[in-house]
Amino acid sequence: MHSGKARAYTNIALIKYWGKADQAFILPMNNSLSLTLDAFYTETEVVFSEDYTEDRFYLDGHLQDAKATEKISMFLDLVRQKADSKLFAKVASRNFVPTAAGLASSASGLAALAGAAAEALDLSLTPQELSRLARRGSGSACRSIYGGFAEWQKGDSDETSYAEAIPSEGFAEELSMIFVVVNDQQKDISSRDGMQRTVETSAFYQGWLDTVPTDLSKAKKAIQKKDFQALGEVTEASALKMHGTTLAAQPPFTYWSAESMKAMSLVRQLRQEGLPCYFTMDAGPNVKVLVQKTHEKQVLQKLAEQFSREQLIVAHAGPAIQILPKE
Ligand code: DP6
C-alpha cells in the first residue's frame, strides 16, 4: 500500500489566466499572477493498493459517480505513468470552505490531488515539477503550489509551463481579500468552456492578449514597490478586460449578475469616499475585494450595509502546499 496526503490552498488571480494554447497539456495563452489565500483549502489523501480493482473518489465523505471519478482517474494516469505503476487508488478529498456557497475551488482541489498522489508514489518532485503536474489537472492549480504571490509562466511546452513564487517581503501579508458571495447564481458556464468559447469566437480576445504583458509588468512592479494602489488598479483592469471578452463571444455570455454589479459599484463608491479597495471576479458571479489589512474593518463594515454578514468572507495570504503526515 502506498499513501500520501496533502493540503493545498486556493488562489485568486490578480492578472487572469484566460484561454488555452493547448487543451490537452493545459498550456495557457498568457502568463497570470495570483495570491494564494488562507480561507479555502482542500485536504486530499490518496492510497494506491494492489487490493483495489478500480479508482474510487470520495468528496467530503461521499463516494462520487463515474463521471467525477473519471476526471480523477485521468489525472492519476499521469502520476501512474511517471511512477511506472499500474495500481488503482482510493482518493478522499475534503474541502474546507467557510460556507457552503459553492466556493469549492478546482485550484486547491487539483493541487492537493497532485501533491498527495506524487507523495504516495514517491515521485520526489521539486515545486516546479509539482506545479507542472498540478497544471495538467487544472491550469490555476499550478499556482497553488506556492504561498503568497505566484506567477504562472505560460511557456510553450509541458516542460516550460509552470508557476513560480514571487517574493514580496511581507507585502502579501499586508493584504486582505473579502469575498462577496452573491445569491443570484447565474447559469453556470465552467471556466474551461467559457475560456475556450472566448478564444475561438470573441472579437475582443486579441485585445485581451495584447494588454496582458503590460498589466503583468505593472503588477510585478507594484508588488516590488509595495504599491497597493497600483496593484489594485491593474487587478481591477485585468478582471474587467477578461470579462469584456465574454460579451463578444458567440454566443455571448457573462458571469456578472445584478448582485455582482451592486458589489462592484459599491467598491467604486468606497474609493470615491477615500477608502482604497479594488475588485476582481472569476468564472462566477461572486466579487472579491482586495484591500489592505489596515482598511479591512472599514470596508467590511461598508459592505455589510448592503450584504448580509454571511455573504462576506475575509481571507488573507495563505501558505504553500503542505504534505501532511500519513494517517
Ligand atoms: C477565471 O484553472 O479553472 O479563474 O485550466 O480549464 O481547469 P482549467 O481552468 P481554471 O481557470 C481559471 C480561470 C479564472 C482565472 C484564473 O484563475 O487565472
Residues whose N, C-alpha, C, O or C-beta is under 5 A from the ligand:
A	BS01	DP6	A13 I15 K16 Y17 S32 S106 G137 S138 G139 S140 A141 S191 R192 D282 A283
